[in-house]
Amino acid sequence: MSTLFEPRKIQWDNPDTYVLTNPKTPTSESDHIKNGLTQFAPLVAHFWIATSGSTQTNNAHLKWVALAKSAILASAQAVNTHLESTNKDIWIHPLPDFHVGGLGIWARAHLSGAQVFPLETWNTVEFCKLIEKESGTLSAIVPAQVYDLVQEKLPAPKSLRAVVVGGGALDNDLYLRARELGWPILPSFGLTECASQVATAELSSLQKLTPPQLKVLSHVHVKVSDTGRLALAGNSLLTGYGLFKPESGWKWEDPKMGEWFTSEDFGKVTNGYLEIFGRTSDFIKIGGESVDLTRLERVLKHEQQSITHRLPDFVIFAVPDARLGHTIHAAAAAEPGSENAKWAQTLAERYNVQVMPYERIRDLHFIEQIPRSPLGKVMRADLLGRLNLVSQ
């Protein structure tokens, strides 16, 4: 087992197993993870990949997914088929290799014979330049990167034929704005436990300017469980989890029931198309009222887009409350009293007008930087800890 990882040198048919840690992870934490996961040997021909919610701070709660190389390749083949990808394609790769989305690009290229040109550090202008320089045809990005391209009003290079967008829900307004700039984006839904994509918009959706449906890919079966959550079956599913808690140490867990893995996502499947309603963590109770956090985030995005001034990084989040269950707070990357802080306050006020009284922001916090994962997701547990709101 190794934490050393050079994606171009992966031997997909040998028994090597890799732990894909973030290169920025301190050596002591990386060693702790590697040593912990080694106890689950003999697990051969696998990748260990951290889930997006896993915290690598002070060796706190960790959740690592064991994916067989064969599972990654099964997903990659289905994506290649969906994108009609061949050895004539050129992938422009701006995602971290230690996440399943980035690793998946290398697997797809391995199977199709396509070329891959990585972008080491995300920069909208450099991304477009790399596409133009290499005549890139395919790419994969996350919603935060779509937002950056739209904010900069950068038109899509002509060589691109498809860009898969994963790692989170893509707002319909943002989708339409990106399409108006020529970006051939294909929204998708996926999860680490299924080796990347589960359902993706079809290439034919690029022929019109309307938010597309997500087609379930050929390598996976999807059904709705008795609890309303999506259950998945197929040869791209995880082998199991490596879990660590400070109070109990490392343990192995296989969450599948027979051939099925039940996700945390609510949705429905109709005639081979998937509609996502949100995750269990997206639904909270405030004073007995059910609140969908994804809907509140859509309200916030709409208000952000209606303000022409460049705003600071701003997020809303739920805080546990002894009386109400939860309350809504917000955080902005700004100095108190600064111009950015004033704009954040304006955004909070505009948001509050659009929501129910119990959904309004109770407190606006100012912080040097919003903690985000390499894919741009807000690390909410980390944020609560930095703001000392965990015990409220």
CORFENNOR-V396345 format. One record per backbone hydrogen bond with DSSP energy under -1.0 kcal/mol. CO is the residue of the C=O (numbers start at 1). NH is the residue of the N-H. E is the energy in kcal/mol with one decimal. If there is no record, write none. Layout:
BEGIN
CO_NH_E ; CO_NH_E
END
This chain:
BEGIN
2_19_-3.1 ; 6_9_-2.2 ; 7_10_-1.2 ; 11_14_-1.5 ; 15_45_-2.8 ; 17_2_-1.5 ; 18_48_-3.3 ; 19_21_-1.4 ; 22_25_-2.5 ; 26_30_-2.5 ; 27_31_-2.7 ; 28_32_-1.9 ; 29_33_-2.3 ; 30_34_-2.7 ; 31_35_-2.9 ; 32_36_-1.9 ; 33_37_-2.6 ; 34_38_-1.7 ; 37_40_-1.7 ; 38_41_-1.9 ; 45_69_-2.9 ; 46_18_-2.0 ; 47_67_-2.8 ; 48_20_-2.7 ; 49_65_-3.3 ; 51_54_-1.7 ; 57_60_-1.0 ; 61_55_-1.6 ; 62_244_-2.3 ; 63_51_-2.1 ; 64_242_-2.7 ; 65_49_-2.5 ; 66_239_-3.3 ; 67_47_-2.7 ; 68_72_-2.0 ; 69_73_-2.3 ; 70_74_-1.9 ; 71_75_-2.1 ; 72_76_-2.4 ; 73_77_-2.4 ; 74_78_-1.7 ; 75_79_-2.3 ; 76_80_-2.6 ; 77_81_-2.2 ; 78_82_-2.3 ; 79_83_-2.5 ; 80_85_-2.6 ; 86_89_-1.5 ; 89_115_-1.7 ; 90_137_-2.3 ; 90_138_-2.0 ; 91_117_-2.7 ; 93_119_-3.0 ; 96_99_-1.3 ; 99_103_-2.4 ; 100_104_-2.2 ; 102_106_-1.0 ; 103_107_-1.7 ; 104_108_-2.5 ; 105_109_-2.3 ; 106_110_-2.2 ; 107_111_-1.8 ; 108_112_-2.4 ; 109_113_-2.7 ; 115_91_-3.2 ; 117_93_-2.4 ; 123_127_-2.6 ; 124_128_-2.1 ; 125_129_-2.4 ; 126_130_-2.4 ; 127_131_-2.0 ; 128_132_-2.4 ; 129_133_-2.8 ; 130_134_-2.4 ; 131_136_-2.3 ; 137_161_-2.9 ; 137_162_-1.5 ; 138_92_-2.7 ; 139_164_-2.3 ; 141_166_-2.0 ; 142_145_-1.1 ; 142_146_-1.7 ; 143_147_-2.6 ; 144_148_-1.8 ; 145_149_-2.1 ; 146_150_-2.4 ; 147_151_-2.8 ; 148_152_-1.9 ; 149_154_-2.2 ; 150_153_-1.1 ; 157_160_-1.1 ; 162_139_-1.2 ; 163_186_-3.0 ; 164_141_-2.5 ; 165_188_-1.8 ; 171_175_-2.5 ; 172_176_-2.4 ; 173_177_-2.2 ; 174_178_-2.3 ; 175_179_-2.4 ; 176_180_-2.1 ; 178_183_-2.1 ; 179_182_-1.8 ; 181_156_-2.1 ; 183_185_-2.0 ; 184_163_-2.3 ; 186_165_-2.2 ; 187_201_-2.6 ; 189_198_-3.1 ; 189_199_-2.1 ; 191_194_-1.8 ; 191_196_-1.7 ; 192_195_-2.2 ; 193_238_-1.9 ; 196_191_-1.9 ; 198_217_-2.7 ; 199_189_-3.0 ; 200_215_-2.0 ; 202_205_-1.7 ; 203_206_-1.7 ; 204_207_-1.6 ; 205_208_-1.3 ; 214_274_-2.9 ; 215_200_-2.2 ; 217_220_-1.2 ; 221_233_-2.1 ; 223_231_-3.3 ; 225_228_-1.8 ; 228_267_-1.3 ; 229_225_-3.5 ; 230_263_-3.1 ; 231_223_-2.3 ; 232_261_-2.8 ; 233_221_-3.2 ; 234_237_-1.1 ; 240_66_-2.9 ; 241_253_-2.0 ; 242_64_-2.6 ; 243_251_-2.3 ; 244_62_-2.2 ; 245_248_-1.3 ; 245_249_-3.1 ; 249_245_-1.4 ; 251_243_-2.9 ; 253_241_-3.6 ; 257_260_-1.9 ; 260_257_-3.1 ; 261_232_-3.0 ; 264_280_-2.3 ; 265_230_-3.0 ; 266_277_-3.0 ; 266_278_-1.2 ; 268_275_-2.6 ; 270_273_-1.6 ; 272_216_-2.6 ; 273_270_-2.7 ; 275_268_-2.0 ; 278_266_-3.9 ; 279_282_-1.8 ; 280_283_-1.2 ; 282_293_-3.5 ; 284_291_-2.9 ; 286_289_-2.0 ; 289_286_-2.6 ; 291_284_-2.3 ; 292_296_-1.6 ; 293_297_-2.3 ; 294_298_-1.6 ; 295_299_-2.0 ; 296_300_-2.3 ; 297_301_-2.6 ; 298_302_-2.1 ; 299_303_-2.0 ; 300_304_-2.5 ; 301_305_-2.4 ; 304_307_-1.1 ; 313_333_-2.5 ; 315_331_-2.4 ; 317_329_-2.8 ; 319_327_-1.8 ; 321_325_-2.0 ; 324_287_-3.1 ; 325_321_-1.7 ; 327_319_-2.8 ; 328_362_-3.6 ; 329_317_-2.4 ; 330_365_-3.0 ; 331_315_-2.4 ; 332_334_-1.7 ; 332_367_-2.5 ; 335_338_-2.3 ; 338_342_-1.7 ; 339_343_-2.0 ; 340_344_-2.2 ; 341_345_-2.1 ; 342_346_-2.1 ; 343_347_-2.3 ; 344_348_-2.4 ; 345_349_-2.3 ; 346_350_-2.2 ; 347_351_-2.4 ; 348_352_-2.4 ; 349_353_-1.3 ; 351_354_-1.4 ; 356_359_-1.7 ; 357_360_-1.2 ; 363_330_-2.2 ; 365_332_-2.5 ; 371_379_-2.7 ; 373_376_-2.5 ; 377_373_-2.8 ; 378_380_-1.5 ; 379_383_-2.4 ; 380_384_-2.8 ; 381_385_-2.0 ; 382_386_-2.6 ; 383_387_-1.9 ; 384_389_-2.9 ; 385_388_-1.1 ; 389_392_-1.1
END
